[in-house]
């Protein structure tokens, strides 16, 4: 498949609290065929650890 399914963009950045829901969202994108783009960015908002993970569609 040369383009992502369902009209999704070729580059995605997922963000959210470091929890099971975030991990599931990233896992779903990997299951569709996306690849991780480098490592995640991690910060702390005073309450939660927040993660940002970029994903790209392989060429």
Phi and psi in degrees as a GROMACS rama.xvg file:
@    title "Ramachandran Plot"
@    xaxis  label "Phi"
@    yaxis  label "Psi"
@TYPE xy
-88.6223  -16.7824  UNK-2
-130.062  155.4  UNK-3
-63.3736  153.452  UNK-4
-73.1487  162.39  UNK-5
57.8268  26.7278  UNK-6
70.2233  17.0404  UNK-7
-68.7068  151.736  UNK-8
-73.3867  162.509  UNK-9
-77.7275  -17.2499  UNK-10
-125.738  129.513  UNK-11
-132.822  145.857  UNK-12
-125.22  117.156  UNK-13
-99.4261  137.596  UNK-14
-133.052  155.098  UNK-15
161.103  174.987  UNK-16
-61.5791  148.64  UNK-17
-75.3815  86.16  UNK-18
-144.115  -179.533  UNK-19
-62.2876  -34.0058  UNK-20
-64.31  -44.2197  UNK-21
-62.4658  -46.2756  UNK-22
-58.8389  -38.5524  UNK-23
-65.6108  -41.4397  UNK-24
-61.466  -45.2995  UNK-25
-64.1415  -43.3017  UNK-26
-60.1283  -39.0644  UNK-27
-62.9958  -42.3165  UNK-28
-65.9467  -39.663  UNK-29
-62.8686  -39.5537  UNK-30
-64.0531  -29.3905  UNK-31
-76.4664  -18.4145  UNK-32
121.95  -3.61736  UNK-33
-66.5059  158.089  UNK-34
-121.095  148.773  UNK-35
-65.4856  139.379  UNK-36
-108.765  97.8644  UNK-37
61.7044  -168.046  UNK-38
-85.4407  170.388  UNK-39
-76.8968  159.658  UNK-40
-99.8207  138.687  UNK-41
-130.01  136.325  UNK-42
-143.403  172.697  UNK-43
-127.133  126.287  UNK-44
-95.7116  14.3511  UNK-45
98.1583  -19.2772  UNK-46
-126.729  -47.1561  UNK-47
-126.688  154.535  UNK-48
-79.2244  128.384  UNK-49
-112.668  134.268  UNK-50
-114.69  143.761  UNK-51
-127.296  126.443  UNK-52
-129.497  122.237  UNK-53
-86.3252  142.616  UNK-54
-132.979  144.888  UNK-55
-127.755  152.671  UNK-56
-85.3395  127.169  UNK-57
-65.5485  145.881  UNK-58
